Amino acid sequence: MSTVELTADNFDQTVTDNEFVLIDFWASWCGPCRQFAPVFEQASEKHSDITFTKVDTEAEQQLAAAFNIRSIPTLAVIRDKTLIYSQPGALPEAALEDLIRQAREVDMDEVRKAAAAQESEQA
């Protein structure tokens, strides 16, 4: 599966319709972004059950701001409509594969419980 261009217009539907979404925040002028792009694309071919998306931070400044993107490339992982990872930096193939493995292993029931507990503490 190839990558999907993620925009403010299709963000909600993409996250709602897909259980596991990887987002690459990038810009055309960013050297590390251009170096990471083939690694990200190659991973998208290997993992057809994951939706691989890209956000052009120049064209989608509101979306980048919503994720508090300060440095690119930044990789974010959303599972079950919940952001579970967001870090700047281009990853080599092995590190990206390890991140995907770890993201698959996250117990989303535990994440939801922790989020609910945190919300009730703040209330």
N, C-alpha and C positions, 0 to 999 in steps of 0.2 A: 504494500500500500504506500502510495506516495504521500508527501506532506500536504496539509491543508493550510491555506492562508487564513489566519484567524483575524477577524475584525470585530469592532464594536457591534456591528450588525449581526454577525453569526455566532458570537461568543456564547450567549445563553443557550442557544439551541445545541451547539456543539458540546458543551459541558453537560447539558441535560440528556442528550441522546447517546452519550458515550461514557462508559464506566471508568475508563482509564485514558487520560489525556496528558501528553507531554507537550510543553510549549517552549519553543526556542524564541526568545526575544533577541532581535538582531537589527542591524542597519547595514546598508550597502557600503558605507564608507569604513566599516569596522573590519580590520584585517583578521583578528581572531575569529570574528563571526564567519568570515568567508572560509577560514581554515576548518571550522567546526561543521559547516554546512554539509560536506560529503559524509562525515561521520554520522550525523543526525539522519541524513537521507538513507544511508546504508542500514542503520538500525530500523528505520521505518519499513524497509523491505523484509527484515527478519521477523518482526513482531506485528503480524497482521491483526492481532487482537487489540492493539493499542492505537489510539488516534494521535498521530504526530502532527503538530501544528506549528506554524511560524507566525510571529507578530513582528511586522516591520515597525520599529519604534518611531521612525520618522513619520510614517503615514498614520499610525495609530497611537498618537501621543496620549489620548485619554485612557486607553487600555493599558499602556505602559505605566501611566501614573497610578492607575487603580492597583497595580501590582507593586507599586513603589520601586520601579526599576531605576537604579542609579548607575549601573554599570552593565555593559553588554560584552559578550553574549551572557544572558541569564537563562538558566533552564528551570522550568517549573513543572511540577507533577501534580495533577489533580486526579483523585480517585473518588468516586461516588460523590461528585460535586464538592469535594473538600480538598483544599490546597494542603498537600502533605510535605512539599519540598519546594524550595526556591533558593537558588544560589547562583551567583555570577561565576563566569569562567568557562572557557572551552574545555571540554573533557576529551581525553583520548578514548578510543573505541572500548578498551577494556573497562575503563572507569564508567562509561555510559552503560555498558552491559551490566556492571555491578549495581549501579543505581537502579536500573530497571528491575533486576532481581530483588533488591531490597524493597522497592516500592510494591512489587507483587506480594511480598511477604508481610506487609503491614496489615495488622488486624484492624479492619475498619470499624468493627463493633467497639473495640477499645478506644479508637480515636473519637467515635461519637460519644461514648460514655465520658471521656475526659473533657470534650467540648461542652457537654451538658453540665458537668460538674463545675467547670469554669464559669459558665453563664450564670448558674445559680449562685455562685459565690459573689459575682459582680452585681447581682440584683438586690 
